[in-house]
Amino acid sequence: MATIDATRPVIASNEPISPPTDHDEARHQLLLSLTEGTNRKIEDLTRRTGYDKGELIDVAMTLMQLSLQAVEEGKLVGVVAPDQDLELEFVGFHKDDPADA
């Protein structure tokens, strides 16, 4: 009998489900096995940001890539008070907020 570790994502397919267009990349469909806590976080973030789940994952992956790159360059990643100087500001946390675009 096969078992699935519910603490690890499971990818059932990584084949494109739609070809690229002039405005978008090809779309892939993934089947993920998530913990209930992770699923609740995703649902909460989609509600609060206006992103759908795919968009939310894109934003999260970009944030992770930029953060990892900064750490690999010996920089720190964190949260600062509004009156402190930033080298790089992350925006786009709310899909339809022009101030975040």
N, C-alpha and C positions, 0 to 999 in steps of 0.2 A: 504494500500500500504506500503510495506517495504521500509525503507530508509537505506542508508549506510553512515556513518560518514567518509568522505574521509580523515580525519586527523588521523584515526586509522587504523592499518592493519586489514585485514579481512582474517581469515584462513578458507578456504572452506573444506580442507581435511588434515588430519595429518596421513593418512595411509601409511605404507611403500609401495614404488613402485618397489623396488628391494630388494632381500635378501642380507644379508651380504656376502662378499667374503673373501678370505684369505688376501686380500690387502686393503679392504675398508669396512666401516660400511654400514648397510642397508641405502638406500636412501629414503627420504620422499619428497613428492611434496606439496608445499604450494601455494595457490593463495592469493596474497597480493593486497590490495587496497592502493596505495601510492599517495601522492601528486605529482604534476608535478615536483616540486623542488627536492623532494627526488629521483624521478626517474632519473632526470638529474645528481644528485650527484652520483648515482650508475653507470650510463653509463660512466661518466667521470672517476670514480675510476677504473672500469674494463678496460677502454682503457689505463689508465696511469700505472696500475700495472700488467696487463697480466692475472689477475685472471678472471674466469668466475663468474657469479653472485652468485652461490652457494658457491664457494670458498671464494669470497669476504665477504659474510655473516659469514662464519666460522671464518675468520681472525678477522672480526670486533667483533664478539661475544667473541672470546678469549681475545682480547684487553680489552673489557668491563669487562669481568670476572676478569682479572688480576688487572685492575684499581680499580674496586670495592673492591676487596680483600685488596689491598694496603690501600685504604681509610678507610676501616673497621678496619685495623690494626693501624690506626692513622698516616699513611704515606701520603705524598703529591704525586700527579701525575702531571707531567708537562713536559715542554720542557726546556732543558738547553743548554748552549753553549758547543761546543765540548771539551773545555779544563777543564770542570767541572767533578768531580767524580760522577759516577752513581752507584746505588745499583743494579739496574736491567735495562738491555737494551732490548727494543723491536726490533726485526728484522723480516724479512719476508714481507716487504712492497712491494717488486717486486718479482713476482713469479719466474722468471728465472735468478735472479741476485745471483750468488754464494756468494757474500759478505753479502747478506741478509739472506742466509740460515742458 
